[in-house]
Each structure stands twice: as structure tokens, then as C-alpha cells.
Amino acid sequence: MVIVEQQVMHRLTRSHWVADTLSALPGTSVVLAGWVQRRRDFGSVVFVDLRDRSGIVQLVFDRGRGTPEHAMEAADKLRNEFVIAIEGTLEKRDAETINPKIATGEIEVVVRDIVIENTAKNPPFYIQDGVEVDEAVRLRHRYLDLRRPEMQSILMMRHRIIRAFRQYLDDHGFLEIETPILTKSTPEGARDYLVPSRLQPGEFYALPQSPQIFKQLLMVSGFERYYQIARCFRDEDLRADRQPEFTQLDIETSFLPQAALQDMMEEMVANVLRDVAGVEVPRPFQRLPYAEAMDKYGSDKPDLRFDMAFVDLADVLAGTDFRVFADVLAKGGVLKALVAPGCAGYSRKQTDDLVDFVKGYGLGGLAYIAVLEDGSFRSSISKFFSDEQFRAIADCAKAKPGDLILIGAGSRKQVLPALGALRSHLGQTLGLADPNAYKFLWITDFPLLSYDEEEKRWVAEHHPFTMPREEDIPLLGTDPGKVRAQAYDMVLNGFEIGGGSMRIYRREIQEQMFAALGFTKEEAYDKFGFLLNAFEYGTPPHGGIAFGLDRIIMLLAGAKSLRDVIAFPKTASGTDLMMEAPGEVSEEQLKVLHLRVRHHG
């Protein structure tokens, strides 16, 4: 083919990216390389939009402006997504031909030479922003999807964010140290991904859910400040903001108290937002204890871009004759109100939809009171209350005419999470949150342990290496449910973006923790003997945090899913449509690993 012959005859070496042409002077000779975005043939003149990762520029093939015949012939062959290199002269466009839709719209390149590096079939979807195509098709052809400018922009932002984090940590004395990927399966977390060992038949490695133990051992080793851009793996059910393998910024420090560590981390995050997104974030970040967050917002990651804090109606409804509310109060339950602004006009179907919504979160139902513009009330419980009582409830809830009061009644475990989910739902559907705002806060003083009804034992809320509040340590053996952790989460716009804690660093406290979790001394030593032994050799006080980089990038990029900010993600079912993974392996591979597959059903 002529194309092949031309490639063999000569090559062109790129001298500029497309974006570089914006600062080059007219008359400059440039060599550009990239993909054909679009071709327009006007007979004697052919226009081609050339795309590389930095932008798009118009090429002009015009005999009247000096384009040689071989280049004109090549221009006739060009189609979308052909890979080409061209040599030409940068020129300013005439005023009437300026294209304001692209950054290079005032310039063009008159082509003198061209090499067609490769041809291309018609892609299954247009390589352009805003393309409407099924996500499965995009993921199956991810190498094409990633050519789209919006996808490339997100991954370039990802690079800049990670670089900014690295720069800050390097400037503050942190060392980047890699930890193992093949490690040991440990309890107290999500399910591990297991890797069979060929050399130790019947034994397995686990892929790390986090570098937690290793980074603590690095503190024992005296490195004092560590970080890592760590790949982590969790075999759990997936959602839009979860992936089986993910990237976290893992950090650990010695001799730094919790408040100082939090100050440093929020300074780091604020610097990254300023440097990468041009956003100034007010500091210090708000700090909210876990119990208060649950009581006011029903969530340990509330979106504070809008208010809608819960109102406690226990006092105003004390002594009520309404049996449902009276029974709840008698049993030590809660009566919480949530005010939906401007929703008094909701139809019966709309309020029923809200009832169905909270039922999905385990709450039996909702009572509602609409505060009408004329000062009257419309309510699902009107037969049990007078207007005077409704007015007292509205005054307590600070509800204005036009607002809808939604009341949840039941145990704290029923009411708070359900109303918290409803608050988030209404905030989104009513557009209460400013999409351009960044509202950070710290959630602190989490419960150290929670009781697992299925396993009939206490389990760690974070992980079993979290230090209890010093004053709560005696409760580990007597009342574990009341022990608070020296743990902290950083929350942004309703998403947890980072979580950490001060760590247990004394053997006797770690053993108390394992005992509270139901481990015998033998079981604890079998699983974590190396850590317990390490604590006997001068372990410094230490703590750290891990940030979910994928989630941070998702929020800064305004993406809807983590899959949009990861180069090669998995689907919601954990599959890679492009590579068709996971897949079967041969009998010989299984035999070498001493494994056999059993099919059920």
C-alpha cells in the first residue's frame, strides 16, 4: 500500500503539542502528531481537526497555500481516528473563520508534509465529550473511551492531585515507602482477595485491604513519617463509589498528637484544592463528635452545604395523647423532626413516596405536618392534634409557612439513619447543596466497638489497632459499647474522603483490645504475634490516616461514579468488560496450585 511505503520512506518527529501552538508565533514550522478528529473536504481544500491529549487544532491542506501533491493525496485517504504526523506552518486565521469553540480557534496549520502512521476502523461511538452511549460499551472499548477529552482531562487532573499530595508530604518530611502486596489474611475487615501459594500447598496470601499493620511497623522501625500511594483490595459488594481495587493515600506519623495531625492533614487538603482546582477552603475545618453528628443529621458523613438539622420534639410532645408517640417516649425512643423547606404543597403521592423511602431504611413510617401559607396546617395526624399543638411543634422546629415537617418516631437505631438518608435525599432532589461549594468537617470520637448480633461478639468499628480514649480504657473489660475511639474521619460534601486514628502502641492495651473482640491469647498471638512482639521494643506513640484518592478525584472532577476517574475500572459486578476478567484458568494451572474447582447447582 502507498501508506506503508510512505511510512517506510520517512518519519516525522513531533516538535510541539497542540497546546504549544497557542504560544508559538505565526510562521513557526511545527511537527504535530495525533488522531484525526474530523475531516471536511471542499475539493481543492481539505480541513482536518487534529487531536492530541492537549487539545485540537485545525490543519489545512491547500495547494494554493503550498501543500504539495503527495500531502493532498494523503488528505483524501484520511478518516476519523487515523493516526498521523504532519509538518506545517502555523498561521493566523482570517477573522471570519475564527472558531471560538476551541482554544486554538484563532490559528491553523498549513500542511507541507504528512505521514499516516496508522489507519482505523469506525469506532463504536463518537470520540467526543457528552457522547450518549451505554456504559458497558464504553467499558468494553475503554481504550477508545479514554481518548475522549473529558476522560483525558479527568485522568490528567488525577495526576496533578497525586503530584500535589506528594509535594506537600515531601516538603513536610514524609518518606514514600512501599509495602507488600502479597501478605497475610487477617480478621476484622471486609473479605480478602486470596492468592494460592504454589510453593506452600494449601496456604494462601491475601491482597492487602490497606497497609495498616506495615505502616505501624514502619513507625516501630523509626521512620516517623511515612506515606504511600497504595493499591488496596476488598472483596465486597460494589456501588457507584466502590471498586474491588482502589487507590488510597496512606499516611502514618510518630510523636504527633491527634489535633496536630488533623491540622496538618487539613492544611494538605486545602493546599491541594488551591493548587489543582483554584479553590480556597476556609480553615480550620469544623469538628463534630460522632454522637452529635448522628443526633443532628443521622449520619457520620453529613453534607453541611445545607442545614436541615433534626429537631428533637420529645419535650414539646411530652404528655401527648397520641398513642404512637406516647409509646415511643415511654420506651426511651426518640421523636425527631426534619423540616423540608418549601414542600408544604406536596401531594398525597409525594408524601407517600417519602414514607416508602424511609421504610426502605427500616423506619415504619413518617408523620407529616404541612405549614400552609395562611398559617393553617394540613397533617397526616390532624385528628390527634389541635392547631395550637401543631403551632407549638412548628415553633419548636422553626418551620415557616410553606414548609413540610416530617416526624420520625422509634428507637434511635431506627429513626436516625432513616431520617439521615431522607435528609440527603431531599437535599439532592430540592437542589439545596451548592454544587460549587466544598464543605469539609471532621467527625471524631467514634464508638470503638459495636456488637455483632450474628456473631454474638464485639467487633471493631474501624480496625482492632485503634487507640481508645484514655479515660475509656477501663471500660474495655466492663462496658465495651461505651468506649470511644481516638478516631477521626474527614468528610467532604457528604462523602467520607479519609479516615484514621491514633494507634495502640502498648502491648497490654492491644491485648485488652483483642480480648474485648473475643480473641483468646493464643488466637491473638497466632494472628498478630509479630505486632505484639514489636510493641516490646520501644514503640513510639503514632497515628495516621488514609484518604480515598479515587473518591477525592470523583468529587473534584464532578464525576458521577468512581468508574469515571479510574483508567481501567471494574463494573458493579466486579468484572472487567474489556479484559473479560475474571475468567477461567486451565486444569494445568489449577493442578500446579493444588486446587480443584467445585461447581454448585
TORDRENDREN-96644 format. One record per residue: x, y, z of N, C-alpha, C in turn. Coordinates in steps of 0.1 Angstrom, whole numbers, plus 5000, padded with zeros to 4 digits. Layout:
! residues N
XYZXYZXYZ/...
END
This chain:
! residues 601
500849885000500050005000500950125000/500350234994501150364994501450415008/500450385017500550435031501850375037/501950245036503050165041504350215035/504350235022505550285016506050415021/504950505023505250635028505850635042/505350545051505850525064507350485064/507650395055508950335054509950445049/509450535040510350625034510850735044/509950785053510450885062509550895074/510050955085509250975097509351125101/508351165108508251305114508351295129/509151375135509351375149508651495155/507651475164506951585170507851695176/507551815173508251935178507352005189/506051995187505152075196503951985199/503352005211502051955214501052065208/499852025206498852115201498752235209/498752225223498652335232499752435230/500952385226502152465225501952565213/501052535204500952625192500252765197/499652765209499052885213500052995216/501252955220502353045224503353065213/503252985202504153005191503753115181/504753175175504553285166504053245152/503153315146502853285132504053275123/504053175114505253155106506153045111/505853005124506652895130506452765123/507552685120507352555115507152455126/506152375125505852275136505652135131/505952045139505551905136504651855147/503451825143502451775153502051635150/501551565160501151425159499951395167/499051305162497851275170496851205161/495551225164494451155158493551245150/493051205139492051275131490751285139/490351405143489051425149487951435139/488251515129487251535118487851585106/487251545094487751585081486651645073/486951765067485951835058486651865045/486051805034486651815021485851915013/486552025008485952124999486552124986/487052004982487551994968489052034968/489252154965490652204964491252224978/490452234988490952255002490352145011/491152085019490751985029491052035043/490152045052490352085066490351955075/491251945084491351835093491551885107/490751835116490951865130491851765136/493051805141493951705147493851715162/493751605168493651595183494851525189/495451585199496351515208495851535222/496451485233495951495246495851635251/496551735245496551875249495451955243/494851915232493851995225493651955211/492952045204492552025190493052145182/493552125170493952235161493552205147/493252305139492852285125494052275116/494052175108495052155097494452195084/495252265075494752305062495652235051/494952165043495652105031495152185019/496052275013495552365003496752384993/496452334981497552354970497952504969/496952594969497152734967497952794978/498152724989498952785000500152705003/500552614993501852544993501852404997/500652344999500652205003500952114991/502052034991502451954980501451844976/501551794964500651694959500551564967/501651514972501651394980500851414993/500851534998500151555011498651575007/498351634996496851644992496351504989/497151414983496651274981496451204994/497351225004497151165017495951215024/495651345022494451405029493151345024/493151295011491951235006491651095013/492751035018492550905024492150915039/492351025045492151035060490751015064/490550945075489250925081489450945097/488250955103488350975118489150865125/489950915134490850825143492050775136/492350805123493650775117494650845126/495850785127496950845134497950905124/498251035126499051095116500051185123/501151215116502151325119502251415108/502251545111502351645100503351745103/503951805092504751915093504152035086/504152155092503452265085503852395092/503252505087503552635091502352695099/502552745111501552805119501152935113/499852955111499353085106498053125113/497853265114496653315120495453295110/494353265116493153255107492553395104/491853405093491153525089490053545100/489653665102488653695113487353615111/486953605099485653535097485653385099/486853335100486953185101487453145115/487553235124487853205138486853115144/487353015151486452915158486552935173/485553005180485653035194485452915203/485052795197484652685205485952605209/487052635203488352565207489352665211/490352625220491352715224492252765213/492452685203493352725192492552775180/491352825183490452875172490852995164/491953055168492453175161493653135152/494053015152495252975144494852845136/495752815127495652695119497052655114/497252535109498552485105498352445090/499052515081499052485067500152365065/499652255060500452135060501352135048/502652095050503652075040504051925038/503851855049504251705048503351635058/503151505055502251425063502751275063/502651205074502851065074501651005081/500950915074499850835080500450725088/500550735101501150635109500350505110/498950525110498050405111496650445107/495950345102494550365098493650325110/492350335109491450305120490150265114/489450165121488050135118487150245124/485950245119484950335125484750295140/484950375150484750345164483250315167/482950245177481650215181480850335187/481550445190480950565194481850675191/481250805190482050915186483050955197/484250985193485251025203485151175205/484151205214483851345217483251355231/483251465237482551485250481051475249/480451435260479051435261478351325252/479151225248478551125239477551035247/476451005241475350925248475550785243/476150705252476450565248476350475261/475850355260475750265271477150255278/477150255291478450245299479150115296/478450005294479049875291479849885278/479349955268480049975255481350055258/481250165266482350245269483450165276/483050075285484050005293484649885285/483849835275484349725267485449785257/485249905253486249975245486850085252/487350065264487850165273489050245267/489850175259490950245252490450355243/489250345237488650445229487950555238/487250505248486650595258487650695264/488850645266489850735273490450835263/490150825250490550925241489751045242/488551035247487651155248488251265257/488251385253488851495260488451505275/487151475278486751485292487351375300/487551265295488151155302489651175304/490251235294491751265295491951375305/490951475305491151585314491051535329/490151435331489951385345491251315349/491851225340493051155344494251245345/494251355338495351455340495151525353/493951555357493651615370494051515381/493851385379494251285389495751295391/496451305380497951315380498351435389/497751545386498051675393497751665408/496651605411496251595425497251505433/497651385427498551305433499951365435/500351445424501651515425501651615436/500451685438500351795448500451735462/499751615464499851545477501351505479/501951455469503351405471504251525475/504051635468504851755470504751805485/503451815489503251865503503951765513/503751635511504351545521505851545521/506351555509507851565507508351685515/507651795513508051925520507951915535/507251815540507051815555507651685560/508651635554509551535560509051395559/508051365550507551225549508351155539/508451025541509150935532508150845525/508250825512507450735505508050595505/507350505511507950365513506850265508/507250175500506350075495506249955505/505049905506504749785515504249665506/504249545511503949425503502549425498/502349365486501049335480500649195484/501549105485501248965489501448965504/500448945512500548945526499648845533/499348855546498648755553497148795555/496248705554494848725557494648755572/493948855575493648885589492148915591/491648885603490248905605489849055607/488649075610488149215614488049315603/487949265591487749365580486749305570/486749365558486049315547486649185542/486049115533486548995528487849015520/488848925522490148945515490048875501/490848935492491148855480492348765483/492148635480493148535484493948495472/495248465474496148425463496748295467/496448185460497048055465498548055463/499247985472500747975471501047835464/501847845454502347725447503347645456/504247725462505347665470504947615484/503747665489503247615502501847565499/501647445494500347395491499347405502/498147455498497047465508497147595516/498147675513498247805520498047925510/497648035516497248145508497848285513/498148365503498448505506497048575505/497048705510495948785508496448925502/495648975494495949115489495549215499/496349315502496049405513494849485512/494049495522492849585523493449725526/494549735532495249855535496649815540/497649905540498949875545499049895560/497849885568497749925581498949875590/499049745591500049685600501449725596/501749725583503049755578503449905582/502449995581502850135583503050155598/502350075607502650085621504050025624/504349915617505749855619506849955614/506450035604507450135600507650245611/506650275618506750365630507650295641/507450165643508350095652509750105647/509950105634511250105628511950235628/511250335633511850465635511850565623/510950535613510950625601510150755604/509250745614508550865619507450925610/507750945598506750995589506850925575/505750855572505650765561504350805553/504450785539503250785531503450685519/502350655513502450565501501150585493/501250595480500150585471499850435469/498950385477498850245479497650185472/497850075465496749995459496249905469/494949905471494249825481493149745475/492749635482491749535476490749495486/489549495483488449455492487449375484/487149255488486149165481484849195487/484149305483482849335489481949385478/480649385482479649435472479949575467/479749595454480149725449479049825447/479349955447478450065444479150165435/478450265432478950365423480250425429/480350435443481550485449482450375455/482350255450483250145455483850075443/485050025445485649935435486449825442/486549715436487349605443488749635445/489349715436490749755438490649915437/491349975446491250125447492650175452/492750305451494050375454493750465466/494650455476494550545488495850605491/495750725496496950795501497050755515/498050675519498250615532499350695539/499050735551499950825559500050775573/501250785579501450755593502550845599/502350885611503350975618503550925632/504750955637505050935651505251065658/504951065671505151185680504351305676/503251285669502351395665500951365671/500551455681499151435687498051445676/496851395680495751395671495451525665/495351635674494951765669495951815659/497251795662498351845653498251775640/498051635640497951565628496751605619/495551635626494451685619494751815612/495351905620495752035614496552025602/497551935602498451915591497751855579/496851765581496151705570495151795564/494451885572493551975565494352085558/495552125563496352215555496752155542/497152025542497551955530496351955520/495151915524494051905515493752045510/493752145519493452285514494452335504/495752295506496752335496496552265482/496152135483495852065470494652125463/493652165470492452225463492852365457/493652435464494052565459494952545447/495952455447496852445436496252375424/495352275426494852205415493552255410/492652295419491352345415491152495416/492052565422491952705423490852745434/490652655443489652675454490252705467/489852815473490352845487489352795497/489852705506489052635516489252705529/488152755536488352805549488852705559/489752745568490252665579490152735592/490152665603490152525605488752465601/488852335597487652255594486752235607/485452235605484652215617484852075622/484852055635484951925642483651895649/483151775646481851735652481951595657/481751575670481751435676480751345669/481051225668480151125662478751125667/478651125681477251125687476451245683/477151365682476351485679476051485664/476851435656476551425641475351335639/475351215646474151125644472951195650/473051265661471851325667471251435659/472151505652471651625644471351595630/472151495624472051475610471751325606/471851235616471551095613472651035604/473851095604474951045595476251075601/477250985599478651015603479351085591/478651115581479251195570478251295564/477751385572476651475567477151575557/476351605548476651715538476151845545/477151935548476852055555476752175546/476652145533476352255523474952305525/474052235532472752285536472452245550/471552315557471352295571470452165573/469152185576468252075578468651985589/469152045600469451965612468151915618/468251795625467051745631466651825643/465351825646464851895658464251785667/464651795680464151695690462751745695/461751665693460351705697459951645710/460851575717460551505730459851595740/460451715742459851805752458551855748/458451905736457151965731456051865730/456351735729455351635728455251545740/455951585751455751515764454351525768/453751415772452451415777451351405766/451851385754450851375743449951255744/448651265740447751155740447851065728/448651115718448751035706449550905709/448950795708449550675714450850635708/450950655695452250615688453350685694/453250825695454350905701454550875715/453450855723453550835737454250705740/453950595732454650465734456150475731/456450555721457850565717458650635729/458050745734458750815745458850725758/457750645760457750565772458850455771/459250415759460250315757461650365756/461750495758463050565757463450595743/462550595733462850625719462950775717/462950815704463150955700462050995691/461751125692460851185682461651305676/462051285663462851375656462051435644/462251565642461551635631462651685621/462251675608463151725597462251815589/462651945587461952045580462352045566/461452015556461752025542461252165537/462152255534461752385530460952395517/459852465518459052495505458252375500/458052275509457452145504456052125510/455452235515454152215521453052175511/453352215498452352175488452552035482/453351955488453451815483452151745483/451951675472450751595471450751465479/449651405480449551275488450551175483/450651165470451651075464453051105468/453351235468454751275471455051245486/454151275495454451235509454451085511/453651015503453650865504455050815499/455550885489456950845484457950865495/457850965503458750995513458650885524/457450845527457150735537457850605532/457650575519458250455513459750465514/460250585512461750595512462250555526/461750615537462250575550461950435554/460950375548460650235551461850145546/462350195534463550125529464750125538/464750215548465850225557465450175571/464350095572463950035584463050115594/462650235589461650305598460250275593/459350255603458050215600457250315592/457450445594456750545586457150685590/456350785586456550925589455250985592/455251085601454051175602454551305596/453551375590453951505584452951615588/453451735588452651855591453051955581/452151995572452352095562451952235568/452852325569452652465574452152545562/450952575561450352645549450652795550/450552855538450852995537449953085545/448753045548447753125556447853095570/448853015574449152985589448352865594/447552805585446852685590447752555587/447252445591448052325590447252215583/448052125576447452005570448451895574/447851785579448651685586448051545584/448951445584448551305585448051265598/448351345609447851315622446951425628/446251495619445351605623444351565633/443751445632442751405641443151395656/444551385658445051365671445651495677/445751605670446351725675445551845671/445551945679444952075676445852165669/445352275663446152365656447152435666/446752445679447652505688448852415691/448552285691449752185693450552185680/449952195669450752195656451652325656/451052435661451852565661453052545671/452852485682453952455691455052375685/454652275677455652185670456352265659/455652355652456252435641457152535647/456852595659457752685665458952615670/458852495675460052425680460952385668/460352355657461152315645461552435637/461152555641461452675633460952665618/459752605617459252585603458452715600/458652755587457952875582456752835573/455852925570454852895561455352845548/454852735543455352675530456252555533/456652535545457552425549456752295552/457352185551456752055555457651995566/456951965577457651905589457451755588/458551675588458451535587458951475601/458151385607458451345620458751195620/459851145625460151005627460150965641/459550855644459350805658459850665659/460650635670461050505672462350505680/463150395679464450385686465450465678/466450505685467550585678468050505666/468250375667468850295656467850295644/466550315646465650315635465550455629/465350555638465050695634466150765627/467350765634468450855630468950825616/469350695613469850665600468750685589/467550655592466450675582466250825578/466150905589465951045586467251105580/468451055584469651095578469651075563/469250955559469150925544468051015538/466951035544465951125539466451265537/467251315547467851445546468651465534/469551365532470451365520469551365507/468551275507467651265495467051395492/466451465502465751595500466751695496/467951695502468951795498469351785484/469351665478469651645464468551685455/467351625459466151655450465751795450/465851865461465452005462466552105458/467752045454468852135450469352225461/469452185473469852265484471352285485/472052195480473552205481474152275469/474952375472475652445461476752355455/476552325442477452225436478952275435/479152405436480452465436481052485449/480352445460480952465473481652335478/482652365487483352255493483352265508/482552185514482252195529482952075536/484052105543484752005550484351995565/484551885571484451875585485151745590/485451745602486051625609484951565618/484751435616483951355626484851285636/484651305648485651255658484851165669/485651105677485151025689484150925685/484450845675483650725671483550625682/482450545682482550425691483650335687/484350285697485550195693484950055688/483850015694483349875691481849885689/481349785682479949765680479649615682/478449585686478049445689477449385676/478049275672477549195660476549095665/475249115662474249025667474448885661/474948875648475048745642476148665648/477348735650478448665656478448655671/477548735677477448745692478748785699/479348885693480548935699480749085695/481749145702482049285698483049285686/482849375677483749395666484249535665/485449555659486049695658485249775647/484949895651484249985642485250025631/486450055634487450085624488349965621/489349945630490149825630490649805644/491149685647491549655661492749715666/493349805658494649875663494350015667/493050055668492750195671492850215686/493450325690493650355704492250405710/491850355721490650405728491050545734/489950625737490250745745490750695759/491850765763492550725775491550695787/490650795789489750775800488750665799/488650605787487650495784488350365785/489650355786490350225785489850125796/489550175808489050075818487750015814/486950075805485650025801485749905791/486949885786487149775776486749645782/486949615795486649495801485349485807/484649605809483349615817482249655808/482449755800481349805791481849855778/482249755769482949795757482149885748/480849885748479949965740480150115743/480650155754480750295758482150345755/483050265750484450315747484450395735/485050515736485150595724486550585718/486650595705487950575698488650715696/489950705696490650825691490750815676/489550825670489450805655488850935649/489050955637488551075630488451045615/487351095610487151095595487051235590/487651255578487451385571486351365561/485351455561484151445553484151565544/483751545531483651655522482251635514/481351735516480151735508479351605510/479351545522478551425524479251295520/480551295517481351185515482551175524/482751055530483951035537485151025527/486151115528487251105519488551055526/488451055539489651005546489250965560/489950855565489650815579490950765585/491050795598492250755605492050745620/493150725627493050715642494450725648/494550745661495750725668495750575671/496950515671497050375672497450325686/497050205689497550145701499050115699/499850155709501350125707501950065719/501050025729501549945741500849805741/501749705743501249575742500049545751/500149585764499049555773497649605768/497649725762496349775757495949705744/496849665736496549585724495949445728/496549385738495949265743494549275749/494349395756493049415761492049435750/492449495739491649515727491249385721/492249295719491949165714491049085723/491149095736490349025745488849075744/488749205742487349265740486749215728/487549185717487049135705486748985705/487048925717486748785718487848685714/489048745712490248655709490748595722/491148475721491948415732493348465730/494148455741495548495740496248415729/495948295727496548205717496148255703/494848285701494448335688495048465685/495148555694495748685692497148675688/497848585695499348565692499548505678/498648405675498748335662498548435651/497548525652497348625641498248745641/498548795653499348925654500548915664/501048795665502248785674503348875670/503648895658504748975653504549125657/503249165657502949305662503149315677/502549225684502749225699504149225703/504949145696506349135699507049275696/506649335685507349455681507049565691/505849565698505549665708506449655720/507249555721508049545733509449605731/509649665719511049715716510949865714/510249935722510250085721509450145710/508150125711507250175700506850315704/506950415694506550545697505050565696/504450665703503050695700502950735686/501950685679501750715665500350715660/500050765649498750765643498850805629/497750795622497750815608496350835602/496350835589495050845581495250795567/494150755561494250715547493150785540/493450845528492550925520492150835508/490950835505490450765492490650855480/491750835473492150925462491050915451/490550805448489550795438488350875441/487950875454486750945457487051095457/488251145462488551285461488551335447/489151255438489151295424487751305418/486951205422485551205417484851335421/485051375433484351495438484851625431/486251635430486851745424486451755409/486351645402486051635388484551655385/483751645395482351645393481751525386/482451415388482051285381480951215390/480251135383479151065390479550935396/480650875391481050745396482550735397/483050645405484450625406484950565393/484150505385484550445372485050545362/484550675364484950785355486250845359/486850805370488150865374489250765375/488950635371489950525371490150485357/491450475353491750445339491050315334/491150205342490550075338489850015349/488550065351487750025363487049885361/486449845371485549725371484149775371/483149685367481749715367481249695381/479949725383479349705396479349555401/479549465391479649325395481149275396/482049375395483449345397484149285385/483549305373484149245361484849355353/485849315345486549395336486049355322/485149445316484549405303485549405292/486549485293487549495282488449365282/488949335294489849215295489049085297/487749095300486948985303487448905315/487748985325488248925338487148955348/486948855358487748735359487348635349/488248535347488048425337488548295342/488148195335488548055339490048035336/490647945343492047915341492147765338/493247725332493347585328493447485339/493147355337493347255347494847245351/495747265342497147255345497547365355/497047485353497247595362496747565376/495547505377494947465390495747355396/496247265388496947155393498247195400/498947295393500247345399499947415413/498747475414498447545427497747445437/497647325433497047225442495547255445/494847305434493447355436492547275427/491347265431490347205422489047285423/488347315412487147395412485947305414/485047345424483847275426482647365421/481847305412480647385408479447345415/478747445420477547425428476247435419/475247365422473947375415473947295402/
END
